[in-house]
Amino acid sequence: MKPDFDAALQQHFAAIFSRDIEAFKAHLTKSDTLYTIVQNGHAFTTPSESIELHKQWFKDLNWIWEGTVVHKVVGEDMAMALIKYQYRAKAGDVPFTTWLTYVFQLQEGQWRIVHDQNTALDYAAFARAAGIEIK
């Protein structure tokens, strides 16, 4: 029997909210390739790079991430979720909005992320929050 995609997605969100890197890792592909494309267009290409990126992010206890599923498609062994999220580097900050697309594949009886794409709707706001200087 195929596992419930909505439950898998909510478990992944819970790993993000709780900054639980072990739970986060459990949702990633078993493959050697995992594209994680961040707001500035840089593509990390391996699960280990994505894990390291999130490990560093999870160390910061101030950020607030609030995501809503806008659209999803679930097939026999592939699924995708389009998420729109609000992000604040700390509680008093004005949030900025980002699109996030996850592509999942059914691997070893579990939905696992095989692609992670972030697109900032306001790149300047993202850059300010991330401390990136734009010219």
Secondary structure as UniProt FT lines:
FT   HELIX           5..17
FT   TURN            18..19
FT   HELIX           21..25
FT   TURN            26..27
FT   STRAND          35..37
FT   TURN            39..40
FT   STRAND          43..44
FT   HELIX           47..59
FT   STRAND          64..74
FT   STRAND          78..88
FT   TURN            91..92
FT   STRAND          96..107
FT   TURN            108..109
FT   STRAND          110..120
FT   HELIX           123..130
//
